[in-house]
């Protein structure tokens, strides 16, 4: 008997110290509402991530059998779809993407993710640190108001911060600063010369003497707390961010990245995409996150974990641009859904919002999907009118096999996020 093309799966939760506490976390809310086996809510504990997929670090399971999802898919590759299997060379049931919910109370690290070639090199050289050989482009979609650092600022804005913030400039050799300011004042594109100048500034800051970093941060924080920010030169949101990060990671060199990276604010439903080699740090909020199926992270600040500053400095792209460069455009999908389609083949995401007493039907996709209900309650149906629908409510996660038309219905309203990959 062929397996059902749609079935409930059991995600996993991760409790990192940067997660939101107790029931304030979307991760905890979803895990509680869907009654994940073994999950007990602790109102004093942080709940940071909900994983949905086949990554071996924390794989999902099939609810009915409790078998590992990748094992089930390896036994039934038709659920992934033959063209997706061929395109991505899938042999062990691993999906090309990993879907997550993140709930962020405390800033994540200043980090980047390697491209495929770099990931293979790092995995070969340091498999105890870099646990797989895959790249990790990722997209973040805001569930609640979200803030983060994302990509390098345009060069003139970095130059303005160097002029206004003596504590920042003091960490950089004068010859590096002089060269950068000359380039930033005469050019805005990021060709090889501009990228090299930006790299020199960033490297100087990230490799500065730790005692000097702590001393200058102490002066900067004291000046800001005393109301010494320069009106019109040091924006209040940057001042507030520096003080917030210093309260979380006092004396950390990553705080100076506030003056080098775009500070983005997303409203619910807005999204950003981060390709390989793009520096970033999530600051606050709840998000849906989708990425290539990897857990590779190169960190350099705002973290108690291992920092790999040489590799981070070496493998960044040093593309300087406004935050709009990272924004993911939204497009209509089906009758009333919204598509987020980043410029990589491993995944896309659809937001499904079903109104009261309505149905939203998605045509068959030539690849696998994972869908999670983030609000409301309703049902999902497949296989035509002869098939009985199954219930789906907040926190419930379903796998949807390749080439399967599905319909989402609700009497009172339902919101679903669906990650998928196609063969073309």
N, C-alpha and C positions, 0 to 999 in steps of 0.2 A: 504494500500500500504506500503510495507516495506521501511524503511529509506535507503537512499544512504549509502553505506559503506565507501565512501570517501567524505569529505566535508571540506570546509574552516572554520577555527576558528579564533577568534579575541583574541590575547594575550593581556597582560597588561604590563605596564611599571612602574618601581619604580625609584624614584629620591632621592637616598641617597647621602650624601655629598662626598663619596669616588668615585663616578662615574666620568667617562670622561665627558668633557664639550662639549656641543653642538654637532655638526656634526662630531667631532672627535670620538664619541662613536658609536660602532657597534649597540648598543641598539637604539640610535637615528636614525642611518642610516636605520635600518630595519623597525622601526616604521614609518619613513617618506616614505620609498619606497613602503611599503604595504598599506599606507594610513589608518592607524588605526583610526577609528572614534573618533573624539574629540582630537586627538593628534596634537599639534602645536609645532613645533620646536623652542626652545629658545636657541640661541647660547651662552648665558651666564649661562645656567643651567646645572647641572650634570645629566646624564642619566646612571644609574647603572645596572639595571636588566630588562630583558624581561622574563615574566613568561608564560609558556605554560602548562596548565594542569587543575586540578580540586581542588587544595588546596583552602579551604574556605577563606583564607586571601585575595586572589586576583584571582578568577577563570576566566578561559577563557570562551568565549561565542561562540555559533554557529553563523556564519556570516549571514546565510540566515534568521534565525528566531530571532536572538539576545537572544535566551534562554541560560541559564547557561549550560555549557557543562555537568556537572555532572547530572543535571536534565534530559537532553536528553539521557544520557547513562543509567540512572536508568530506564527510560521508555523503553529503547531498549537494554537490557543486552547482547543480541546476538552480539552487536558491540564490547563488551569487550571479549566475548567468555566464554562459560559455564565453561570450565576447569580453566580459570584464575579466574573467579568469585568464584568458589569453593575453589581453592588453597589459595586465599588471603581473603576469607570471605567477599567479596564485597557485600554490601547491599544498598548503596546509590549512586552508580555511580561514586565513587571516584577511580581514577586510582592508581595503586601501586607506580607510579613514578611521579616526577615533573621535567620538562625540562626547562632550563633557558639559556639565554645569559647574560654574565656579562662583563661589560666594566669598568676596574679598573684603576683609576688615582692615588688615594691615598690608602695606605695600609688598608686592612680590619683588623679586630681585631685578636689578639691572641685568638684562640678559639678551641673548640672541639664539637663533637656531641655525645649525649648519645646513649647507646645501648637500646634495646627495654625495658628491665626491668627497667633501670634507667629512661628512658623517662616516663614510666608509673608512677613511684614514684614521679618524679619531677612535672608532670602534676597534680597528686593528691594533692601534698603539696603546689604548687605555680602556679595555673592555670592562674594567671594574668601575669606571666613571661614566663612560658613554656606552650604554647597554644595548644599542642596536645600530644598524648601519643605514638607517633611513633618514631622509630629510624631514623637516617639520614645519612647512608653511602652515599658518593658522589664521582663522577668522574668529573675531569676537562680536557677538550680537548682544546688545544691552537688554537685559530683562528689567532692570531698574536703572536709575541714574548711575552712570559709570564715569570714572576718571582714570586716565593713564598717561604715561609718557610713551611717545610713539614716533620713531624716526627722527633724524637730525633736523633741527631748525634750519631755515634758509640762512646762508652765511651772513648777510647783513644783521640779522637778529642775534646771532651768536656774537658778532662784533659789538653790537650795542650792549650786550651783557658784560663783555670784557671791559668796555669803557665805564660802565656804571658800577661794577662790582669788583672792587680792588682785591677782595679776599680771593676771588676766583682767579684774577689775573696774576696774583702773586705765585701761583703754583706752576706757571708756565715760563720757561726761559724767554728772555726778552727778544732774542733773535727769532724764536718761533712765533711770538705774538706779532712782532713787526711784519714778518712775512705774511702772516694770515690777514692782518688788518689791511695791508696793501692790496691783497687779492680780493678780500671781501668788499672793499670800497669801489673796486673797478669792474667786478664781475659777479653775476648771480647764477649762471649755469654751473653745473657740477661736472666739469670735464676732469681729466687726470690731474691737472695742476690744482684745481680747487679741492678735489678729493684728498690729494696728498697733504695739502695745508690743513684741512680739517682733521685728518688722521693724526698729524703731528700735535695739534692742540689737544685732541682727545687722549692720545697716548701719554702726553706730558701730565695731564691731570690724573689719569688712572694709575700712573706709576710714580706719582709724587711721594716724597718721604711721608710716612704715616704720621710722624710727630708734627710735621708742618701742616698736613691736612687737618689734624685735630685742632691745632692752634688757630688756623684760619677759619675753620667752621665755628669754633667757639666765639671768635670775634664777630663773624657774620650773624650768628644767632643772637648774640648779646645786642648787636646794633639793631636788628629787626625787633627784638622784644622791647627795646628802648624807644621804638618809633623812629629809627634812623634810616629807614628806606627812603630813597630819593624819589619824590613824587614825579610821575611821568616817565621815570627811567626804570624803576623796579616795580613792576605791576603787583597789585595787592594779591592776586591769586598765586603768583610765584612766591611772594613773601610767606603767605599762608602755607603753601606746599612745603617750603623749606622747613618751617617750624614743625609741621606735621611729621615729616620724615625724620627730623632730628629727635623728636619725641619717641619715635619707634626704633631708630638706629643711630643713636648719638655718636657723633664723630666719624660717621661712615663717608668715605669718598664718593659713594654713589649719590649722595645728596647734591653734589655739584653738577650732576647730569641734568638737574632741573634747568640749568642755564644753557644746555646744549640740545635738548630734545623737545619736540612739540608736546605741549600739555593739552590733552584732548578731553572734551566733555561730551558724552553721548547720552541722548535721551533714549527711553525704551524703544526698541525697534531699529535704532541706528546701528551701523556695523563698520568695523575696520578690518583690513587684511594686512598681515605682516608676512612678507616673503623671507627667504633665507638671507641672513646677514643684516637684518634690520634690528637696531637696538630698541628695546622697549621695557616697560615696567608697568604692570597694572597696579593702580593705587586704591580704588574702592569700587564697590558695586557688585551686582549679580549679573552674570553673563551666560549665554550659550556660547560654547567654544567648539569649533570643529577644526581638525588638523589632519595632516598625513599621519599614518599609524606609527608614531614614534614618541619616545620620551627623552629625546636628546636636547639638553639645555646647556649652553655655555654661559656661566654667571660671572659677574665682576663687581657687584656691589649690592647693598641693601639686603644682605642675606647672612645667616650663620653657616650656610652650606659652603662647600668647596668653591673657591673662586679661581677661575682660569683666565686671568687678565691677558697673558700673552696670546692665547688663541682667540679671545674675543677681539682684541685690538687687531689681530691679523686678518680676521675673516669678515669684518663688517664691510658693507658696501660703500659707506660714506656718501650716500646719496642724500643731499640736503634739499628739502622741499617743504611747503606748507602741509599741514595735516590732511588737507583735501586729497593729497596723493594716495592716502591709505584708505579713504572712505570707499565702502562697497556700495555701488548703485543698486537700488531695489527695482525689480521689474515685476509686472503682473504674471501670475501663474494660475492655470486652470481658470475657474470663474471668479474666485475672491481670495486667492492665496497670494503670497509675496515671495519672490525668488531672490536669493542672495547667491550670486554666481561669481566667485573669485577666479582670477586668471591662472588656475592650476587644474589638472585633470582629476585629482583624487577625490574631490567632494564638491557638492553644492548643498545649500540648505533652503528649505521652504518653510515659511511661517504660515500656518493654517489658523484662521480665525473663523469659527462657525457661529453664526448668530442663533438666537432662539428659534427652535422649530424649523431649522434649515439643514441642508445637506451639501457638503462640498466633495466632489468627485475628482480624483486625480487619475489621469490615464496611466496605463502601464509604463513603467520605466525599465529600460534594458539594463538593470543592475540592482543591487541590494540597497535597502534603506533601513534606518533606525529612527523611530518616532517616539517622542516623549510628550505627554500632556503636561502643560505648565499651568493651566488654569481651567476651572470648570469641570464638566463631566459630560459624557456622551457615549457614542459607540462607533465602532469601525466595522465595516462590512466588505467582503471581497467575494468573488466567484459568482456574482449575480444575485438575483432576488431569491433564489432557492436556498442560499446560505444564510444562516441566522447570524445576526451581528453579535459582536462581543463588546462588553463594557470597557470603557477607557476613562480614567479619571486622573486627577492631579498626581503626578509622579509615576504613573504607569508608563512602561517602556515596551514597545513592540518592534519586532523585526518584521520587515516586509520583503518578501522574496522578489527576485527579478521577474519582470513581465507580468506583474499582478496589478490590475486595476483595483483601487480602494476608494471607499466612500466614508467620510466622517460626518456624523450626524449628532445633533444635540437638541434637547428640549429647552434648555436654559442658557446655553452658551458654552463654547469649548475652544481652548487655544492649544495648538500642537506645534512643535518644531520637528521637522523631518530632514535628516541628513541622508544624502544618497550619492551614488556614483553611477555614471553611465559609461558605455563602451566607447562612444564616439568623442 
